[in-house]
Amino acid sequence: MRQLALGFGLVAVVLFGAGVTLRSAARSAGDRPFTVLVTGLAALAITAAGMRWWRGRGARYPAGAWMPDAAAEVDEVGEAPAVAVTGVAYEEMDAQEFEQAVAELCRRDGCLDVEVVGGAGDLGADVLATAPGGQRLVIQCKRYGASHKVGSQDLQRFGGTCFAVHDAHIAAVVTTSDFTEPAADYAARCGIRCFDGGELTAWATGVGPAPWEG
């Protein structure tokens, strides 16, 4: 809504400026109608360019979608930098929605062959993908509340299948919550990467590494 209001405000300012320019030109031009015509055409061109720019933003970021800060859209060499995914409340999703959201983060950051396989008979894997470096990535997603930590039994079940069954090069558990100390210890011994709620937010907003990095 704030971005929409800014867009209408921009159009209004451009139109107002064009009107002022035309009136000033009409007063000062006197018997020089050609000057008025050229000034009017220039004002109309500026107005059209502003409206095209705003329509382009609307196409990139449809109503209801998150939008990056305007200052972060294009860097100084004209390339679009990595943008932060904001306004996503992972803890309010159900388990299936959370798996899809994690899969989308993988796609966003360059993974290939991303597949959501969570559900009955998933044998501990929720998201399968090929990491940007070519490694086979296996992720288990745990959409838990803040008071429900991922326990050692969760890690043991995943640890029994992620490498032997799913042939993972990189195995990770991503949660909206946290890990118990025994769970974190088990993961460290088995080479399973643990991403808690804070690390998930850092990954999603582009200020922290992805599960296959580091």
Backbone as JSON Lines, residues from 0, in Angstrom:
{"i":0,"aa":"M","n":[0.82,-1.2,0.0],"ca":[0.0,0.0,0.0],"c":[0.86,1.25,0.0]}
{"i":1,"aa":"R","n":[1.93,1.25,0.8],"ca":[2.81,2.41,0.84],"c":[3.44,2.66,-0.51]}
{"i":2,"aa":"Q","n":[3.84,1.56,-1.19],"ca":[4.45,1.72,-2.5],"c":[3.44,2.24,-3.52]}
{"i":3,"aa":"L","n":[2.17,1.78,-3.42],"ca":[1.14,2.25,-4.34],"c":[0.9,3.74,-4.15]}
{"i":4,"aa":"A","n":[0.84,4.17,-2.89],"ca":[0.63,5.58,-2.61],"c":[1.78,6.42,-3.15]}
{"i":5,"aa":"L","n":[3.0,5.9,-3.0],"ca":[4.15,6.62,-3.53],"c":[4.07,6.74,-5.05]}
{"i":6,"aa":"G","n":[3.57,5.67,-5.69],"ca":[3.46,5.7,-7.14],"c":[2.48,6.75,-7.61]}
{"i":7,"aa":"F","n":[1.28,6.81,-6.99],"ca":[0.3,7.82,-7.36],"c":[0.83,9.21,-7.06]}
{"i":8,"aa":"G","n":[1.55,9.33,-5.95],"ca":[2.13,10.63,-5.62],"c":[3.12,11.09,-6.66]}
{"i":9,"aa":"L","n":[3.94,10.16,-7.16],"ca":[4.9,10.5,-8.19],"c":[4.21,10.98,-9.46]}
{"i":10,"aa":"V","n":[3.16,10.25,-9.88],"ca":[2.43,10.65,-11.09],"c":[1.82,12.02,-10.91]}
{"i":11,"aa":"A","n":[1.25,12.26,-9.71],"ca":[0.62,13.56,-9.46],"c":[1.65,14.68,-9.52]}
{"i":12,"aa":"V","n":[2.83,14.45,-8.94],"ca":[3.88,15.48,-8.98],"c":[4.31,15.76,-10.41]}
{"i":13,"aa":"V","n":[4.47,14.69,-11.22],"ca":[4.88,14.89,-12.61],"c":[3.84,15.68,-13.39]}
{"i":14,"aa":"L","n":[2.56,15.31,-13.2],"ca":[1.49,16.02,-13.9],"c":[1.41,17.48,-13.47]}
{"i":15,"aa":"F","n":[1.56,17.74,-12.18],"ca":[1.52,19.11,-11.68],"c":[2.66,19.92,-12.28]}
{"i":16,"aa":"G","n":[3.87,19.29,-12.29],"ca":[5.02,19.99,-12.86],"c":[4.83,20.3,-14.33]}
{"i":17,"aa":"A","n":[4.21,19.34,-15.05],"ca":[3.96,19.57,-16.47],"c":[2.99,20.73,-16.67]}
{"i":18,"aa":"G","n":[1.95,20.8,-15.82],"ca":[0.99,21.89,-15.93],"c":[1.62,23.23,-15.65]}
{"i":19,"aa":"V","n":[2.43,23.28,-14.61],"ca":[3.11,24.54,-14.28],"c":[4.02,24.97,-15.42]}
{"i":20,"aa":"T","n":[4.74,24.0,-15.99],"ca":[5.65,24.32,-17.09],"c":[4.9,24.89,-18.28]}
{"i":21,"aa":"L","n":[3.76,24.29,-18.61],"ca":[2.96,24.77,-19.74],"c":[2.43,26.18,-19.5]}
{"i":22,"aa":"R","n":[1.92,26.42,-18.27],"ca":[1.39,27.76,-17.98],"c":[2.49,28.81,-18.05]}
{"i":23,"aa":"S","n":[3.67,28.48,-17.5],"ca":[4.78,29.43,-17.52],"c":[5.22,29.72,-18.95]}
{"i":24,"aa":"A","n":[5.26,28.65,-19.75],"ca":[5.67,28.84,-21.13],"c":[4.67,29.69,-21.89]}
{"i":25,"aa":"A","n":[3.37,29.48,-21.6],"ca":[2.34,30.24,-22.3],"c":[2.42,31.73,-21.96]}
{"i":26,"aa":"R","n":[2.71,32.03,-20.69],"ca":[2.81,33.44,-20.28],"c":[4.03,34.13,-20.89]}
{"i":27,"aa":"S","n":[5.15,33.39,-20.89],"ca":[6.4,34.02,-21.32],"c":[6.61,33.98,-22.83]}
{"i":28,"aa":"A","n":[5.93,33.06,-23.49],"ca":[6.19,32.9,-24.91],"c":[5.59,34.03,-25.74]}
{"i":29,"aa":"G","n":[4.45,34.56,-25.31],"ca":[3.81,35.64,-26.05],"c":[3.43,35.21,-27.44]}
{"i":30,"aa":"D","n":[4.08,35.8,-28.39],"ca":[3.75,35.49,-29.79],"c":[4.67,34.41,-30.35]}
{"i":31,"aa":"R","n":[5.19,33.55,-29.47],"ca":[6.07,32.47,-29.95],"c":[5.39,31.12,-29.71]}
{"i":32,"aa":"P","n":[4.37,30.77,-30.46],"ca":[3.62,29.51,-30.24],"c":[4.49,28.28,-30.42]}
{"i":33,"aa":"F","n":[5.53,28.38,-31.26],"ca":[6.4,27.22,-31.46],"c":[7.09,26.82,-30.16]}
{"i":34,"aa":"T","n":[7.5,27.83,-29.36],"ca":[8.15,27.56,-28.07],"c":[7.18,26.84,-27.13]}
{"i":35,"aa":"V","n":[5.92,27.31,-27.11],"ca":[4.92,26.67,-26.26],"c":[4.72,25.21,-26.68]}
{"i":36,"aa":"L","n":[4.66,24.98,-28.0],"ca":[4.43,23.63,-28.51],"c":[5.56,22.69,-28.08]}
{"i":37,"aa":"V","n":[6.81,23.14,-28.28],"ca":[7.96,22.3,-27.92],"c":[7.97,22.01,-26.43]}
{"i":38,"aa":"T","n":[7.72,23.03,-25.61],"ca":[7.71,22.84,-24.16],"c":[6.62,21.87,-23.74]}
{"i":39,"aa":"G","n":[5.45,21.98,-24.35],"ca":[4.35,21.08,-24.03],"c":[4.66,19.65,-24.38]}
{"i":40,"aa":"L","n":[5.26,19.45,-25.56],"ca":[5.62,18.09,-25.96],"c":[6.65,17.49,-25.01]}
{"i":41,"aa":"A","n":[7.6,18.3,-24.56],"ca":[8.6,17.8,-23.62],"c":[7.96,17.41,-22.3]}
{"i":42,"aa":"A","n":[7.02,18.23,-21.82],"ca":[6.34,17.91,-20.56],"c":[5.54,16.63,-20.69]}
{"i":43,"aa":"L","n":[4.86,16.46,-21.82],"ca":[4.09,15.23,-22.02],"c":[5.0,14.0,-22.07]}
{"i":44,"aa":"A","n":[6.18,14.15,-22.7],"ca":[7.11,13.04,-22.77],"c":[7.6,12.64,-21.39]}
{"i":45,"aa":"I","n":[7.88,13.64,-20.54],"ca":[8.32,13.35,-19.17],"c":[7.22,12.63,-18.41]}
{"i":46,"aa":"T","n":[5.97,13.1,-18.56],"ca":[4.84,12.46,-17.87],"c":[4.68,11.02,-18.32]}
{"i":47,"aa":"A","n":[4.76,10.77,-19.62],"ca":[4.61,9.4,-20.14],"c":[5.71,8.49,-19.64]}
{"i":48,"aa":"A","n":[6.94,9.03,-19.58],"ca":[8.05,8.21,-19.08],"c":[7.85,7.82,-17.63]}
{"i":49,"aa":"G","n":[7.37,8.76,-16.82],"ca":[7.11,8.46,-15.42],"c":[6.04,7.4,-15.25]}
{"i":50,"aa":"M","n":[4.99,7.47,-16.04],"ca":[3.91,6.49,-15.95],"c":[4.38,5.12,-16.42]}
{"i":51,"aa":"R","n":[5.22,5.07,-17.47],"ca":[5.76,3.79,-17.93],"c":[6.63,3.15,-16.86]}
{"i":52,"aa":"W","n":[7.44,3.98,-16.17],"ca":[8.29,3.46,-15.1],"c":[7.46,2.83,-14.0]}
{"i":53,"aa":"W","n":[6.38,3.51,-13.6],"ca":[5.56,2.97,-12.51],"c":[4.83,1.7,-12.93]}
{"i":54,"aa":"R","n":[4.34,1.67,-14.19],"ca":[3.68,0.44,-14.66],"c":[4.66,-0.71,-14.68]}
{"i":55,"aa":"G","n":[5.93,-0.45,-15.01],"ca":[6.94,-1.5,-14.99],"c":[7.15,-2.06,-13.61]}
{"i":56,"aa":"R","n":[7.12,-1.19,-12.59],"ca":[7.23,-1.67,-11.21],"c":[6.05,-2.53,-10.85]}
{"i":57,"aa":"G","n":[4.86,-2.16,-11.29],"ca":[3.67,-2.95,-10.98],"c":[3.72,-4.33,-11.59]}
{"i":58,"aa":"A","n":[4.35,-4.42,-12.79],"ca":[4.46,-5.74,-13.43],"c":[5.44,-6.63,-12.68]}
{"i":59,"aa":"R","n":[6.52,-6.02,-12.17],"ca":[7.51,-6.82,-11.44],"c":[7.01,-7.25,-10.08]}
{"i":60,"aa":"Y","n":[6.26,-6.35,-9.43],"ca":[5.81,-6.6,-8.07],"c":[4.31,-6.42,-8.0]}
{"i":61,"aa":"P","n":[3.51,-7.44,-8.35],"ca":[2.06,-7.32,-8.36],"c":[1.51,-7.05,-6.97]}
{"i":62,"aa":"A","n":[0.25,-6.59,-6.95],"ca":[-0.39,-6.26,-5.68],"c":[-0.37,-7.43,-4.73]}
{"i":63,"aa":"G","n":[0.01,-7.16,-3.48],"ca":[0.05,-8.19,-2.47],"c":[1.41,-8.86,-2.33]}
{"i":64,"aa":"A","n":[2.3,-8.64,-3.31],"ca":[3.62,-9.25,-3.22],"c":[4.54,-8.34,-2.42]}
{"i":65,"aa":"W","n":[5.59,-8.95,-1.84],"ca":[6.56,-8.14,-1.15],"c":[7.37,-7.39,-2.18]}
{"i":66,"aa":"M","n":[7.89,-6.22,-1.8],"ca":[8.72,-5.42,-2.69],"c":[9.99,-5.03,-1.97]}
{"i":67,"aa":"P","n":[11.14,-5.09,-2.64],"ca":[12.37,-4.64,-2.0],"c":[12.38,-3.14,-1.85]}
{"i":68,"aa":"D","n":[13.2,-2.63,-0.94],"ca":[13.35,-1.2,-0.81],"c":[13.81,-0.63,-2.13]}
{"i":69,"aa":"A","n":[13.26,0.54,-2.49],"ca":[13.58,1.13,-3.78],"c":[15.06,1.36,-3.94]}
{"i":70,"aa":"A","n":[15.75,1.73,-2.86],"ca":[17.18,2.02,-2.94],"c":[17.99,0.79,-3.25]}
{"i":71,"aa":"A","n":[17.43,-0.4,-3.01],"ca":[18.2,-1.63,-3.21],"c":[17.87,-2.3,-4.52]}
{"i":72,"aa":"E","n":[17.03,-1.68,-5.36],"ca":[16.6,-2.36,-6.56],"c":[17.71,-2.51,-7.59]}
{"i":73,"aa":"V","n":[18.49,-1.44,-7.81],"ca":[19.52,-1.48,-8.83],"c":[20.79,-0.92,-8.24]}
{"i":74,"aa":"D","n":[21.89,-1.63,-8.41],"ca":[23.14,-1.14,-7.87],"c":[23.76,-0.12,-8.81]}
{"i":75,"aa":"E","n":[24.95,0.38,-8.45],"ca":[25.52,1.5,-9.18],"c":[25.96,1.14,-10.58]}
{"i":76,"aa":"V","n":[26.07,-0.13,-10.91],"ca":[26.43,-0.51,-12.28],"c":[25.21,-1.01,-13.04]}
{"i":77,"aa":"G","n":[24.01,-0.82,-12.48],"ca":[22.81,-1.16,-13.19],"c":[22.37,-2.58,-13.07]}
{"i":78,"aa":"E","n":[22.99,-3.38,-12.2],"ca":[22.61,-4.77,-12.04],"c":[21.74,-4.94,-10.81]}
{"i":79,"aa":"A","n":[20.76,-5.84,-10.89],"ca":[19.89,-6.08,-9.75],"c":[20.61,-6.93,-8.73]}
{"i":80,"aa":"P","n":[20.84,-6.41,-7.51],"ca":[21.52,-7.19,-6.48],"c":[20.57,-8.19,-5.85]}
{"i":81,"aa":"A","n":[21.1,-9.04,-5.0],"ca":[20.25,-9.94,-4.24],"c":[19.34,-9.12,-3.35]}
{"i":82,"aa":"V","n":[18.05,-9.42,-3.34],"ca":[17.1,-8.64,-2.56],"c":[16.62,-9.46,-1.39]}
{"i":83,"aa":"A","n":[16.17,-8.76,-0.39],"ca":[15.73,-9.42,0.84],"c":[14.28,-9.84,0.71]}
{"i":84,"aa":"V","n":[13.98,-11.03,1.13],"ca":[12.61,-11.5,1.2],"c":[12.06,-11.08,2.55]}
{"i":85,"aa":"T","n":[11.16,-10.12,2.54],"ca":[10.64,-9.59,3.79],"c":[9.16,-9.89,3.91]}
{"i":86,"aa":"G","n":[8.66,-9.77,5.11],"ca":[7.24,-9.95,5.33],"c":[6.77,-11.38,5.27]}
{"i":87,"aa":"V","n":[7.69,-12.35,5.36],"ca":[7.31,-13.76,5.31],"c":[7.31,-14.31,6.73]}
{"i":88,"aa":"A","n":[6.15,-14.72,7.2],"ca":[6.01,-15.27,8.56],"c":[6.01,-16.79,8.46]}
{"i":89,"aa":"Y","n":[7.19,-17.36,8.47],"ca":[7.31,-18.81,8.3],"c":[6.6,-19.58,9.42]}
{"i":90,"aa":"E","n":[6.64,-19.03,10.62],"ca":[6.04,-19.74,11.74],"c":[4.52,-19.82,11.64]}
{"i":91,"aa":"E","n":[3.92,-19.0,10.78],"ca":[2.47,-19.03,10.61],"c":[2.03,-19.98,9.48]}
{"i":92,"aa":"M","n":[2.98,-20.56,8.78],"ca":[2.65,-21.5,7.71],"c":[2.36,-22.88,8.29]}
{"i":93,"aa":"D","n":[1.65,-23.7,7.52],"ca":[1.55,-25.1,7.91],"c":[2.78,-25.83,7.36]}
{"i":94,"aa":"A","n":[2.9,-27.11,7.67],"ca":[4.11,-27.85,7.3],"c":[4.35,-27.86,5.8]}
{"i":95,"aa":"Q","n":[3.3,-28.07,5.0],"ca":[3.45,-28.14,3.56],"c":[3.86,-26.78,2.98]}
{"i":96,"aa":"E","n":[3.24,-25.72,3.49],"ca":[3.6,-24.38,3.02],"c":[5.06,-24.06,3.34]}
{"i":97,"aa":"F","n":[5.5,-24.49,4.51],"ca":[6.88,-24.22,4.9],"c":[7.86,-24.97,4.0]}
{"i":98,"aa":"E","n":[7.55,-26.2,3.66],"ca":[8.41,-26.95,2.75],"c":[8.5,-26.25,1.39]}
{"i":99,"aa":"Q","n":[7.36,-25.77,0.9],"ca":[7.37,-25.06,-0.37],"c":[8.19,-23.77,-0.28]}
{"i":100,"aa":"A","n":[8.09,-23.08,0.87],"ca":[8.83,-21.83,1.04],"c":[10.33,-22.09,1.05]}
{"i":101,"aa":"V","n":[10.76,-23.15,1.72],"ca":[12.18,-23.48,1.74],"c":[12.66,-23.86,0.34]}
{"i":102,"aa":"A","n":[11.83,-24.59,-0.39],"ca":[12.18,-24.94,-1.76],"c":[12.34,-23.69,-2.62]}
{"i":103,"aa":"E","n":[11.48,-22.7,-2.42],"ca":[11.58,-21.46,-3.2],"c":[12.86,-20.71,-2.87]}
{"i":104,"aa":"L","n":[13.29,-20.74,-1.61],"ca":[14.56,-20.11,-1.26],"c":[15.72,-20.81,-1.97]}
{"i":105,"aa":"C","n":[15.65,-22.13,-2.06],"ca":[16.68,-22.87,-2.78],"c":[16.72,-22.46,-4.25]}
{"i":106,"aa":"R","n":[15.56,-22.37,-4.87],"ca":[15.5,-21.96,-6.28],"c":[16.04,-20.55,-6.45]}
{"i":107,"aa":"R","n":[15.63,-19.67,-5.55],"ca":[16.07,-18.27,-5.62],"c":[17.58,-18.14,-5.62]}
{"i":108,"aa":"D","n":[18.24,-19.01,-4.84],"ca":[19.68,-18.89,-4.66],"c":[20.48,-19.83,-5.55]}
{"i":109,"aa":"G","n":[19.86,-20.32,-6.61],"ca":[20.62,-21.01,-7.65],"c":[20.6,-22.51,-7.65]}
{"i":110,"aa":"C","n":[19.82,-23.15,-6.78],"ca":[19.74,-24.61,-6.8],"c":[18.96,-25.07,-8.03]}
{"i":111,"aa":"L","n":[19.29,-26.24,-8.51],"ca":[18.61,-26.84,-9.66],"c":[17.86,-28.1,-9.22]}
{"i":112,"aa":"D","n":[16.93,-28.53,-10.05],"ca":[16.19,-29.78,-9.81],"c":[15.55,-29.79,-8.43]}
{"i":113,"aa":"V","n":[15.03,-28.65,-8.01],"ca":[14.44,-28.54,-6.67],"c":[13.1,-29.28,-6.65]}
{"i":114,"aa":"E","n":[12.93,-30.13,-5.67],"ca":[11.72,-30.96,-5.59],"c":[11.27,-31.06,-4.13]}
{"i":115,"aa":"V","n":[9.97,-30.83,-3.91],"ca":[9.39,-31.02,-2.57],"c":[8.83,-32.43,-2.51]}
{"i":116,"aa":"V","n":[9.36,-33.24,-1.59],"ca":[8.98,-34.64,-1.51],"c":[8.43,-35.01,-0.14]}
{"i":117,"aa":"G","n":[8.21,-34.0,0.72],"ca":[7.73,-34.27,2.07],"c":[6.35,-34.89,2.06]}
{"i":118,"aa":"G","n":[6.07,-35.67,3.09],"ca":[4.79,-36.34,3.2],"c":[4.99,-37.79,3.62]}
{"i":119,"aa":"A","n":[3.91,-38.55,3.55],"ca":[4.01,-39.96,3.93],"c":[5.02,-40.68,3.04]}
{"i":120,"aa":"G","n":[5.9,-41.43,3.68],"ca":[6.89,-42.2,2.92],"c":[8.05,-41.39,2.41]}
{"i":121,"aa":"D","n":[8.26,-40.17,2.96],"ca":[9.36,-39.35,2.46],"c":[10.72,-39.79,2.99]}
{"i":122,"aa":"L","n":[10.73,-40.69,3.97],"ca":[11.97,-41.21,4.55],"c":[12.89,-40.08,5.03]}
{"i":123,"aa":"G","n":[12.27,-39.08,5.62],"ca":[13.03,-38.0,6.25],"c":[13.38,-36.83,5.38]}
{"i":124,"aa":"A","n":[13.18,-36.91,4.08],"ca":[13.53,-35.81,3.18],"c":[12.29,-35.0,2.84]}
{"i":125,"aa":"D","n":[12.4,-33.7,2.91],"ca":[11.3,-32.82,2.51],"c":[11.62,-32.06,1.22]}
{"i":126,"aa":"V","n":[12.86,-31.65,1.06],"ca":[13.27,-30.93,-0.15],"c":[14.55,-31.57,-0.68]}
{"i":127,"aa":"L","n":[14.53,-31.93,-1.95],"ca":[15.71,-32.44,-2.64],"c":[16.12,-31.44,-3.71]}
{"i":128,"aa":"A","n":[17.41,-31.25,-3.89],"ca":[17.88,-30.28,-4.89],"c":[19.34,-30.56,-5.22]}
{"i":129,"aa":"T","n":[19.79,-29.9,-6.27],"ca":[21.2,-29.88,-6.61],"c":[21.73,-28.5,-6.27]}
{"i":130,"aa":"A","n":[22.65,-28.41,-5.34],"ca":[23.2,-27.13,-4.91],"c":[23.97,-26.48,-6.06]}
{"i":131,"aa":"P","n":[24.2,-25.15,-6.0],"ca":[24.93,-24.48,-7.08],"c":[26.29,-25.09,-7.39]}
{"i":132,"aa":"G","n":[26.91,-25.71,-6.41],"ca":[28.2,-26.35,-6.64],"c":[28.11,-27.76,-7.18]}
{"i":133,"aa":"G","n":[26.88,-28.26,-7.41],"ca":[26.7,-29.59,-7.96],"c":[26.44,-30.67,-6.94]}
{"i":134,"aa":"Q","n":[26.48,-30.35,-5.65],"ca":[26.26,-31.36,-4.62],"c":[24.76,-31.69,-4.49]}
{"i":135,"aa":"R","n":[24.48,-32.94,-4.11],"ca":[23.1,-33.33,-3.85],"c":[22.71,-32.83,-2.47]}
{"i":136,"aa":"L","n":[21.64,-32.03,-2.43],"ca":[21.19,-31.39,-1.2],"c":[19.91,-32.05,-0.71]}
{"i":137,"aa":"V","n":[19.9,-32.43,0.55],"ca":[18.71,-33.03,1.16],"c":[18.37,-32.21,2.4]}
{"i":138,"aa":"I","n":[17.14,-31.69,2.44],"ca":[16.71,-30.84,3.54],"c":[15.48,-31.43,4.21]}
{"i":139,"aa":"Q","n":[15.49,-31.44,5.52],"ca":[14.28,-31.74,6.28],"c":[13.8,-30.44,6.9]}
{"i":140,"aa":"C","n":[12.5,-30.17,6.77],"ca":[11.91,-28.93,7.26],"c":[11.09,-29.21,8.52]}
{"i":141,"aa":"K","n":[11.31,-28.4,9.55],"ca":[10.57,-28.54,10.81],"c":[9.92,-27.2,11.14]}
{"i":142,"aa":"R","n":[8.63,-27.1,10.83],"ca":[7.88,-25.88,11.13],"c":[7.31,-26.02,12.53]}
{"i":143,"aa":"Y","n":[8.1,-25.59,13.53],"ca":[7.72,-25.71,14.93],"c":[7.51,-24.33,15.53]}
{"i":144,"aa":"G","n":[6.73,-24.29,16.61],"ca":[6.59,-23.07,17.38],"c":[7.84,-22.78,18.18]}
{"i":145,"aa":"A","n":[7.93,-21.55,18.69],"ca":[9.15,-21.12,19.37],"c":[9.49,-22.0,20.57]}
{"i":146,"aa":"S","n":[8.47,-22.55,21.23],"ca":[8.71,-23.35,22.43],"c":[8.96,-24.83,22.13]}
{"i":147,"aa":"H","n":[8.84,-25.21,20.87],"ca":[9.02,-26.61,20.47],"c":[10.34,-26.74,19.71]}
{"i":148,"aa":"K","n":[11.36,-27.21,20.39],"ca":[12.67,-27.34,19.76],"c":[12.79,-28.67,19.02]}
{"i":149,"aa":"V","n":[13.63,-28.69,18.02],"ca":[13.93,-29.91,17.3],"c":[14.82,-30.78,18.2]}
{"i":150,"aa":"G","n":[14.38,-32.0,18.48],"ca":[15.09,-32.86,19.42],"c":[16.02,-33.84,18.75]}
{"i":151,"aa":"S","n":[16.73,-34.57,19.57],"ca":[17.71,-35.52,19.06],"c":[17.05,-36.67,18.29]}
{"i":152,"aa":"Q","n":[15.83,-37.05,18.68],"ca":[15.15,-38.11,17.93],"c":[14.84,-37.67,16.5]}
{"i":153,"aa":"D","n":[14.46,-36.4,16.35],"ca":[14.23,-35.88,14.99],"c":[15.51,-35.99,14.16]}
{"i":154,"aa":"L","n":[16.63,-35.6,14.74],"ca":[17.9,-35.65,14.03],"c":[18.33,-37.09,13.75]}
{"i":155,"aa":"Q","n":[18.08,-37.99,14.69],"ca":[18.47,-39.38,14.48],"c":[17.69,-40.03,13.35]}
{"i":156,"aa":"R","n":[16.4,-39.74,13.29],"ca":[15.6,-40.29,12.19],"c":[16.1,-39.77,10.85]}
{"i":157,"aa":"F","n":[16.4,-38.49,10.79],"ca":[16.91,-37.9,9.55],"c":[18.31,-38.43,9.23]}
{"i":158,"aa":"G","n":[19.13,-38.53,10.27],"ca":[20.49,-39.02,10.06],"c":[20.54,-40.45,9.55]}
{"i":159,"aa":"G","n":[19.5,-41.24,9.85],"ca":[19.49,-42.63,9.39],"c":[19.15,-42.79,7.93]}
{"i":160,"aa":"T","n":[18.67,-41.72,7.28],"ca":[18.25,-41.84,5.87],"c":[18.91,-40.85,4.93]}
{"i":161,"aa":"C","n":[19.3,-39.68,5.45],"ca":[19.74,-38.61,4.54],"c":[20.94,-39.01,3.69]}
{"i":162,"aa":"F","n":[21.88,-39.75,4.27],"ca":[23.07,-40.17,3.53],"c":[22.89,-41.55,2.9]}
{"i":163,"aa":"A","n":[22.39,-42.5,3.69],"ca":[22.3,-43.88,3.21],"c":[21.21,-44.07,2.17]}
{"i":164,"aa":"V","n":[20.08,-43.39,2.34],"ca":[18.94,-43.57,1.43],"c":[18.91,-42.51,0.33]}
{"i":165,"aa":"H","n":[19.12,-41.25,0.71],"ca":[18.97,-40.15,-0.25],"c":[20.3,-39.71,-0.88]}
{"i":166,"aa":"D","n":[21.4,-40.36,-0.49],"ca":[22.71,-40.07,-1.09],"c":[23.1,-38.6,-0.99]}
{"i":167,"aa":"A","n":[22.83,-38.0,0.15],"ca":[23.11,-36.57,0.32],"c":[24.61,-36.31,0.35]}
{"i":168,"aa":"H","n":[25.02,-35.26,-0.35],"ca":[26.35,-34.69,-0.15],"c":[26.27,-33.65,0.98]}
{"i":169,"aa":"I","n":[25.14,-32.95,1.0],"ca":[24.87,-31.96,2.05],"c":[23.5,-32.26,2.64]}
{"i":170,"aa":"A","n":[23.44,-32.48,3.93],"ca":[22.17,-32.73,4.62],"c":[21.94,-31.62,5.63]}
{"i":171,"aa":"A","n":[20.73,-31.08,5.66],"ca":[20.43,-29.96,6.55],"c":[19.03,-30.09,7.1]}
{"i":172,"aa":"V","n":[18.86,-29.64,8.33],"ca":[17.53,-29.51,8.94],"c":[17.28,-28.02,9.13]}
{"i":173,"aa":"V","n":[16.18,-27.54,8.56],"ca":[15.82,-26.13,8.64],"c":[14.55,-26.01,9.47]}
{"i":174,"aa":"T","n":[14.58,-25.18,10.5],"ca":[13.42,-25.04,11.38],"c":[13.11,-23.58,11.66]}
{"i":175,"aa":"T","n":[11.86,-23.33,12.02],"ca":[11.46,-22.0,12.47],"c":[11.76,-21.82,13.95]}
{"i":176,"aa":"S","n":[12.18,-22.88,14.61],"ca":[12.39,-22.88,16.05],"c":[13.89,-22.94,16.37]}
{"i":177,"aa":"D","n":[14.29,-23.89,17.18],"ca":[15.68,-24.05,17.61],"c":[15.95,-25.54,17.81]}
{"i":178,"aa":"F","n":[17.17,-25.87,18.16],"ca":[17.57,-27.26,18.38],"c":[17.95,-27.46,19.84]}
{"i":179,"aa":"T","n":[17.61,-28.62,20.36],"ca":[18.09,-28.95,21.7],"c":[19.6,-29.2,21.62]}
{"i":180,"aa":"E","n":[20.26,-29.13,22.75],"ca":[21.7,-29.36,22.75],"c":[22.06,-30.77,22.3]}
{"i":181,"aa":"P","n":[21.35,-31.82,22.77],"ca":[21.66,-33.17,22.26],"c":[21.46,-33.29,20.75]}
{"i":182,"aa":"A","n":[20.43,-32.61,20.21],"ca":[20.2,-32.66,18.77],"c":[21.34,-32.01,18.02]}
{"i":183,"aa":"A","n":[21.79,-30.85,18.5],"ca":[22.89,-30.15,17.85],"c":[24.18,-30.97,17.93]}
{"i":184,"aa":"D","n":[24.41,-31.64,19.06],"ca":[25.59,-32.48,19.2],"c":[25.56,-33.65,18.22]}
{"i":185,"aa":"Y","n":[24.4,-34.29,18.11],"ca":[24.27,-35.41,17.18],"c":[24.5,-34.94,15.74]}
{"i":186,"aa":"A","n":[23.92,-33.81,15.39],"ca":[24.08,-33.28,14.03],"c":[25.54,-33.01,13.72]}
{"i":187,"aa":"A","n":[26.25,-32.44,14.7],"ca":[27.66,-32.13,14.48],"c":[28.47,-33.4,14.25]}
{"i":188,"aa":"R","n":[28.16,-34.46,14.98],"ca":[28.89,-35.72,14.81],"c":[28.62,-36.36,13.45]}
{"i":189,"aa":"C","n":[27.41,-36.17,12.97],"ca":[27.01,-36.83,11.71],"c":[27.24,-35.96,10.48]}
{"i":190,"aa":"G","n":[27.6,-34.73,10.69],"ca":[27.81,-33.84,9.55],"c":[26.53,-33.28,8.98]}
{"i":191,"aa":"I","n":[25.49,-33.16,9.82],"ca":[24.22,-32.57,9.4],"c":[24.21,-31.11,9.79]}
{"i":192,"aa":"R","n":[23.84,-30.25,8.88],"ca":[23.81,-28.82,9.15],"c":[22.47,-28.42,9.76]}
{"i":193,"aa":"C","n":[22.52,-27.64,10.83],"ca":[21.32,-27.2,11.54],"c":[21.07,-25.72,11.28]}
{"i":194,"aa":"F","n":[19.89,-25.4,10.77],"ca":[19.49,-24.02,10.54],"c":[18.3,-23.7,11.43]}
{"i":195,"aa":"D","n":[18.53,-22.87,12.46],"ca":[17.44,-22.5,13.36],"c":[16.67,-21.31,12.79]}
{"i":196,"aa":"G","n":[15.71,-20.81,13.57],"ca":[14.86,-19.72,13.08],"c":[15.64,-18.48,12.72]}
{"i":197,"aa":"G","n":[16.64,-18.13,13.53],"ca":[17.44,-16.95,13.23],"c":[18.25,-17.11,11.96]}
{"i":198,"aa":"E","n":[18.83,-18.29,11.76],"ca":[19.62,-18.54,10.55],"c":[18.72,-18.61,9.32]}
{"i":199,"aa":"L","n":[17.5,-19.12,9.49],"ca":[16.54,-19.12,8.38],"c":[16.21,-17.7,7.95]}
{"i":200,"aa":"T","n":[15.96,-16.82,8.93],"ca":[15.66,-15.42,8.61],"c":[16.85,-14.76,7.91]}
{"i":201,"aa":"A","n":[18.05,-15.02,8.4],"ca":[19.24,-14.44,7.77],"c":[19.39,-14.93,6.33]}
{"i":202,"aa":"W","n":[19.14,-16.21,6.1],"ca":[19.19,-16.75,4.74],"c":[18.13,-16.08,3.86]}
{"i":203,"aa":"A","n":[16.91,-16.02,4.37],"ca":[15.81,-15.48,3.58],"c":[16.02,-14.02,3.22]}
{"i":204,"aa":"T","n":[16.61,-13.26,4.12],"ca":[16.81,-11.82,3.87],"c":[18.14,-11.51,3.21]}
{"i":205,"aa":"G","n":[18.91,-12.52,2.9],"ca":[20.14,-12.31,2.16],"c":[21.32,-11.84,2.96]}
{"i":206,"aa":"V","n":[21.22,-11.87,4.29],"ca":[22.34,-11.42,5.12],"c":[23.11,-12.59,5.73]}
{"i":207,"aa":"G","n":[22.66,-13.8,5.5],"ca":[23.32,-14.99,6.03],"c":[23.44,-16.05,4.95]}
{"i":208,"aa":"P","n":[24.25,-17.07,5.19],"ca":[24.49,-18.1,4.19],"c":[23.31,-19.03,4.01]}
{"i":209,"aa":"A","n":[23.29,-19.7,2.88],"ca":[22.33,-20.77,2.63],"c":[22.83,-22.05,3.29]}
{"i":210,"aa":"P","n":[21.98,-23.05,3.47],"ca":[22.4,-24.3,4.14],"c":[23.57,-25.01,3.48]}
{"i":211,"aa":"W","n":[23.75,-24.83,2.18],"ca":[24.84,-25.53,1.5],"c":[26.14,-24.72,1.5]}
{"i":212,"aa":"E","n":[26.12,-23.54,2.06],"ca":[27.33,-22.7,2.1],"c":[28.01,-22.82,3.46]}
{"i":213,"aa":"G","n":[29.28,-22.48,3.48],"ca":[30.01,-22.44,4.75],"c":[30.44,-23.81,5.25]}
